[in-house]
Amino acid sequence: MLTMNYRYRIYPSITQEQSLLEWMDICRVAYNYGLREIKDWCNSRKCMVDRCSISHEYIMAADTSFPSEVNQLNALPSSKKVFPRLGEVPSQVLQQAIKQLHRAWFGFQNIGHGFPRFKKFGQFKSLLFPQFKENPVVGLNIKFPKLGLIPINLHRPIPSGFVVKQVRIINKANIWYASINIQGDVSVPNPMPHGHPIGVDVGLSKFLATSDGILVKSPKFLKVMQRDLKLLQRRLSRKKKRSKNYEKQRIKVARLHHTIDNTRRDFHFKQAHTLCDAGDMVFMEDLDYRTLAKGMLGKQMLDAGFGQFRTITKYVCWKRGKFFGEVSARGTSQECPECGVEVKKDLSVRVHHCSSCNYITDRDVASGQVIRNRGIALISTDGQSGIQNAYADGLPGIEMSQSRSKSKTRKACVERSRKGVTRNSLK
């Protein structure tokens, strides 16, 4: 079973847009009301058994059950009689808001996420329609309950054999999207190691450097548009909050952020496809970029979006039948790709020069070659003579790598180690 999400641009009318905004606010109120019940139940059980709190007291019966997901969902029909506004939203859409709250509560209880927070006005940005009796995409329109037909930019058709399971309407910078979840009875095997390998090293000075010697300059998306962004944000700070002029200026700031995000994502997809065109196996470092983003160069790290690029590259490799692997990032810039000797160098040194084998190349290219070598060692299998690596040197139709490093057997590594040269192997 294969499940995918296709995102399309939709164009609701003014009436439909007002209805969607009203539904989002109603779902936000239901979300906050459910969270308030959970917090009151928790606060009523914080006091000691023999005393009451000095600051405040929540009086609640001792046998009152926890406001679980089932209890709150069962209370929705009776709540619509007390609050008729809840009846404006389709029942399943309103139920998804409560389910979203309890997913956040489950993350707090079991995964380690923070306590769920109340959502302010305008912070509820999506609506989920969980099921449909029939295909909602009708020609160049998409049909929703209580809304009717909404024009949709179907820039790519839904594949035959796939069924629309659910649709999420998203509002980003006052631009409306429909994220369609499709599912088909298709089994796609994972790509197997084959063909020409490529090691990819990402960085701030160069966005990426491959083991084949290709260097890509970092576009610095936020830095290019930062001047316009500061100007728009300065104008926004001078507006009266919740006024019409404030809302117009807020949309301008959000649109610019949305443009930066779209530009970065488009660049990442193009680079991922370029890597798949250049090789059949792509290897990258297994790094936690969230931790690196908290350092001194956090702004530049977030601007580059290395985590998103790795995720997109993995998806594109799977889609195009290329093998993708992650290797250990420890010491990739301090190791010689030719002989494996440790070559210590500071960040200011941008050229790799090995004193043992006299191999000279760009520092980032050398790191990419080390990543490639570790990836080959990771997927290698035992053969009759040492280790037979999945390296496609000499096969017809495969171009030779620009690097001088070749695949080596375990026997060659043992002989080299006897001569006094150490080699850091991936374990």
C-alpha positions in Angstrom: 0.0 0.0 0.0 1.5 3.3 -1.1 0.4 6.6 0.4 1.4 10.0 -1.1 0.4 13.7 -0.7 -0.2 16.0 -3.6 -0.5 19.7 -3.0 -2.5 21.9 -5.3 -3.4 25.6 -5.4 -7.1 26.3 -5.0 -9.0 29.5 -5.6 -12.1 29.9 -3.3 -14.5 32.7 -3.9 -14.9 35.5 -1.4 -17.9 33.8 0.3 -16.1 30.4 0.4 -13.0 32.1 1.8 -15.0 33.8 4.6 -16.6 30.4 5.4 -13.2 28.7 5.6 -11.8 31.4 7.9 -14.9 31.2 10.1 -14.6 27.4 10.3 -10.9 27.7 11.3 -11.8 30.0 14.1 -14.6 27.7 15.3 -12.2 24.8 15.3 -9.7 26.9 17.2 -12.3 27.7 19.9 -13.2 24.0 20.2 -9.5 23.1 20.5 -8.9 25.7 23.2 -12.1 24.6 25.1 -11.0 21.0 25.1 -7.5 22.0 26.3 -9.1 24.1 29.0 -11.0 21.0 30.3 -7.7 19.0 30.4 -5.9 21.7 32.3 -8.7 22.1 34.8 -8.7 18.4 35.4 -5.0 18.4 35.9 -5.0 21.4 38.2 -7.7 19.9 40.4 -5.4 17.1 41.3 -2.3 19.1 42.0 -3.1 19.9 45.6 -2.1 17.9 48.6 -4.7 15.5 50.1 -4.9 17.4 53.4 -4.7 21.0 52.3 -5.8 23.4 49.5 -3.8 25.7 47.3 -3.2 29.2 48.5 -3.3 30.9 45.1 -6.3 29.2 43.5 -8.5 26.1 43.8 -10.2 24.0 41.2 -13.2 22.3 42.7 -14.0 19.1 40.9 -15.4 15.8 42.0 -12.9 13.1 42.9 -14.6 10.6 40.6 -14.6 12.9 37.6 -13.1 11.0 34.7 -10.3 12.5 32.6 -11.6 14.4 29.5 -10.3 11.9 27.0 -10.7 12.0 23.3 -13.7 9.7 23.3 -15.5 11.7 26.0 -14.9 15.0 24.3 -16.0 13.7 20.9 -19.2 12.2 22.4 -19.9 15.6 24.0 -19.9 17.5 20.6 -23.5 16.8 19.6 -24.9 18.1 22.9 -22.5 21.1 22.8 -24.0 22.1 19.4 -27.3 22.7 21.2 -25.6 25.0 23.7 -23.3 26.7 21.1 -25.1 26.7 17.8 -22.0 28.2 16.1 -20.4 24.7 16.2 -23.1 23.4 13.8 -21.7 25.6 11.0 -18.7 23.4 10.6 -19.0 19.9 9.1 -19.1 17.4 12.0 -16.0 15.4 10.9 -13.9 18.5 10.4 -14.8 19.6 14.0 -13.9 16.2 15.3 -10.5 16.4 13.7 -9.7 19.5 15.8 -10.4 17.5 19.0 -8.2 14.6 17.6 -5.5 17.1 16.9 -5.5 18.2 20.5 -5.2 14.7 21.8 -2.4 13.9 19.4 -0.5 16.9 21.0 -1.4 15.5 24.4 -0.1 12.0 23.4 3.1 13.7 22.3 3.4 15.4 25.7 2.8 12.2 27.6 4.8 9.7 25.6 7.2 11.4 23.1 8.5 14.3 25.3 6.9 17.2 23.5 5.9 20.3 25.4 2.5 20.8 27.0 -0.1 21.8 24.4 -0.7 25.5 24.2 -3.8 27.6 23.5 -4.0 28.8 20.0 -4.4 32.6 19.5 -6.6 34.2 16.9 -5.3 33.3 13.5 -3.1 30.5 14.6 -5.4 27.7 13.3 -4.3 27.5 9.6 -5.8 24.2 8.3 -8.9 22.1 8.1 -8.9 18.3 7.5 -11.7 16.6 5.7 -11.0 12.9 6.7 -13.2 11.0 4.2 -15.3 11.3 1.0 -18.0 9.1 -0.4 -16.7 9.7 -3.9 -13.7 11.4 -5.7 -13.9 15.1 -4.7 -11.8 16.1 -7.7 -14.3 16.9 -10.5 -12.7 18.2 -13.7 -10.9 21.4 -12.7 -12.7 21.7 -9.4 -12.7 20.1 -6.0 -15.9 19.5 -4.1 -16.2 20.0 -0.3 -19.3 19.6 1.9 -21.1 22.9 2.7 -18.8 24.7 0.3 -19.5 23.3 -3.1 -17.0 23.4 -6.0 -13.7 25.3 -5.6 -11.5 25.8 -8.7 -8.2 23.9 -8.4 -4.9 24.2 -10.3 -4.5 20.5 -11.2 -0.9 20.9 -12.4 -0.4 17.1 -12.3 -3.1 14.5 -12.6 -3.9 12.0 -9.8 -2.4 8.7 -10.9 -4.8 6.0 -12.1 -5.5 3.3 -9.5 -5.1 5.7 -6.6 -8.1 6.7 -4.3 -8.4 10.1 -2.5 -8.5 9.3 1.2 -8.5 12.8 2.8 -8.0 16.4 1.9 -6.5 19.2 4.1 -7.1 22.8 3.2 -4.2 25.0 4.2 -3.9 28.8 4.4 -0.4 30.1 3.9 0.1 33.9 3.7 -3.5 34.2 2.5 -2.9 31.7 -0.3 -5.0 28.6 -0.2 -3.8 25.1 -0.9 -5.4 21.6 -0.9 -3.1 18.8 0.2 -4.7 15.6 -1.2 -3.8 12.3 0.4 -4.0 9.5 -2.1 -3.6 5.8 -1.6 -3.1 2.9 -4.0 -2.5 -0.8 -3.8 1.1 -0.5 -5.1 4.2 -2.1 -3.7 7.4 -0.2 -4.5 10.6 -2.0 -3.5 13.5 -0.1 -1.9 16.3 0.7 -4.4 19.3 -1.6 -4.1 23.0 -0.4 -4.3 24.2 -0.3 -7.9 26.1 1.9 -10.3 28.2 5.0 -9.7 28.5 6.2 -6.1 28.5 9.9 -5.0 29.4 11.4 -1.7 27.8 14.7 -0.8 29.3 17.1 1.8 27.2 20.1 2.7 28.5 23.3 4.2 28.1 27.1 4.6 30.9 28.3 2.3 29.8 25.9 -0.4 26.2 24.6 -0.3 27.4 21.1 -1.4 30.5 19.5 -2.7 30.4 16.0 -4.4 33.1 13.4 -4.6 33.3 14.0 -8.3 34.6 17.5 -7.7 31.4 19.5 -8.3 31.0 22.6 -6.1 27.7 24.4 -5.7 27.6 27.9 -4.3 25.2 28.6 -1.5 22.3 30.9 -2.7 21.6 32.4 0.8 17.9 32.9 0.3 17.2 34.9 3.4 20.2 37.1 3.2 19.3 38.2 -0.3 15.7 39.2 0.7 16.6 40.4 4.2 16.6 44.0 3.3 13.1 43.9 1.9 12.0 41.8 4.9 13.3 44.3 7.4 11.5 47.1 5.7 8.2 45.3 5.7 8.6 44.3 9.3 9.4 47.8 10.4 6.2 49.1 8.7 4.3 46.3 10.4 5.5 47.3 13.8 4.1 50.8 13.4 0.5 49.6 12.6 -2.2 49.2 15.2 -2.7 45.6 15.9 -5.9 43.9 14.6 -6.6 46.9 12.3 -7.2 46.6 8.6 -3.8 48.2 7.7 -2.1 45.9 10.2 -3.7 42.9 8.5 -2.6 44.1 5.0 1.0 44.6 6.1 1.0 41.3 7.9 0.1 39.5 4.7 2.9 41.3 2.9 5.4 40.0 5.4 4.0 36.5 5.3 4.1 36.5 1.5 7.8 37.4 1.5 8.5 34.6 4.0 6.5 32.3 1.8 8.5 33.3 -1.3 11.8 32.6 0.5 10.5 29.2 1.5 9.3 28.3 -2.0 12.6 29.5 -3.5 14.6 27.3 -1.1 12.5 24.3 -1.6 12.7 24.6 -5.4 16.5 24.9 -5.2 16.6 21.8 -3.0 14.5 19.7 -5.5 16.6 20.8 -8.4 19.9 19.9 -6.7 18.5 16.6 -5.6 17.6 15.7 -9.2 21.0 16.9 -10.3 22.6 14.5 -7.9 20.4 11.6 -9.2 21.4 12.5 -12.7 25.1 12.3 -11.8 25.1 9.0 -10.0 23.2 5.9 -8.9 24.1 5.9 -5.2 24.0 9.1 -3.0 25.6 9.2 0.4 25.3 12.0 2.9 26.3 12.6 6.5 24.1 11.5 9.4 24.0 14.8 11.3 21.5 16.4 13.6 21.1 19.8 12.0 18.7 21.0 14.8 21.6 21.0 17.2 23.9 22.8 14.8 21.2 25.4 14.3 21.5 26.4 17.9 25.1 27.4 17.6 26.8 30.7 16.6 26.0 30.2 12.9 22.4 29.1 13.5 20.9 31.8 11.2 23.0 30.6 8.3 22.2 27.0 9.0 18.5 27.6 9.0 18.8 29.7 5.9 20.5 26.8 4.0 17.9 24.2 5.2 20.2 21.2 5.2 17.7 19.0 7.0 15.1 19.7 4.4 17.6 19.1 1.6 18.5 15.7 3.0 14.9 14.7 3.3 14.1 15.9 -0.2 17.2 14.1 -1.6 16.1 10.9 0.1 12.6 11.2 -1.4 13.9 12.0 -4.9 16.3 9.0 -4.8 13.5 6.7 -3.8 11.3 8.1 -6.5 13.9 7.7 -9.3 15.2 4.3 -8.1 18.5 5.5 -6.8 20.1 4.2 -3.6 20.4 6.7 -0.7 22.5 6.1 2.4 23.7 8.0 5.5 27.1 7.5 7.0 28.9 8.6 10.2 30.0 12.2 10.1 32.8 11.8 12.6 36.1 13.1 11.2 35.1 13.3 7.5 37.0 16.6 7.1 40.1 15.3 8.9 40.7 12.1 7.0 42.5 11.6 3.7 40.3 9.9 1.1 43.3 8.2 -0.6 45.2 6.6 2.3 43.0 7.1 5.3 45.6 9.0 7.3 44.3 11.7 9.7 45.1 15.1 8.4 44.2 17.8 11.0 43.3 21.2 9.7 41.3 24.2 10.9 38.3 25.7 9.2 40.4 28.4 7.7 42.3 25.8 5.7 40.3 25.1 2.5 42.7 22.8 0.7 43.4 19.2 1.7 47.0 18.3 1.4 48.0 14.8 2.7 51.7 14.6 3.8 51.6 10.8 3.6 50.4 10.2 0.0 50.8 13.9 -1.2 47.1 14.0 -2.3 45.9 17.6 -2.9 42.3 18.6 -3.5 39.6 21.0 -2.2 38.7 20.4 1.4 35.0 19.9 0.8 35.6 17.6 -2.2 37.9 15.5 0.0 35.1 15.3 2.6 32.7 14.1 -0.1 35.2 11.5 -1.2 35.5 10.2 2.4 31.7 10.1 2.7 31.6 8.1 -0.5 34.2 5.7 0.7 32.3 5.1 4.0 29.1 4.6 2.1 30.8 1.9 -0.1 32.1 0.2 3.0 28.7 0.4 4.6 27.0 -1.5 1.7 29.9 -3.9 1.0 29.3 -7.6 1.2 31.6 -10.5 2.1 33.1 -12.2 -1.0 35.6 -15.0 -1.6 38.6 -12.6 -1.4 38.2 -10.1 1.3 35.4 -7.6 0.8 33.8 -7.1 -2.6 32.5 -3.4 -2.7 29.6 -2.3 -4.7 31.8 0.1 -6.8 31.1 0.3 -10.5 34.6 1.0 -11.7 35.1 -0.3 -15.3 31.6 -1.3 -16.0 30.3 -0.3 -19.5 28.2 2.9 -19.5 29.7 4.1 -16.2 31.9 7.2 -16.3 35.1 7.2 -14.3 35.2 9.3 -11.1 37.4 12.4 -11.0 38.9 11.2 -7.8 41.9 8.9 -7.8 40.6 6.9 -4.9 39.4 3.4 -5.9 37.6 0.6 -4.1 40.0 -1.5 -2.0 39.6 -5.0 -0.5 40.1 -5.8 3.1 43.4 -7.5 2.2 44.8 -4.3 0.8 43.8 -2.5 4.0 45.6 -5.1 6.1 48.8 -4.8 4.1 48.7 -1.0 4.4 48.1 -1.1 8.1 51.2 -3.3 8.5 53.3 -0.6 6.9 52.4 1.7 9.7 49.5 3.6 8.1 46.3 3.7 10.0 42.9 3.7 8.3 39.7 4.7 10.0 37.1 2.2 8.8 33.4 2.5 9.4 32.2 0.0 12.0 
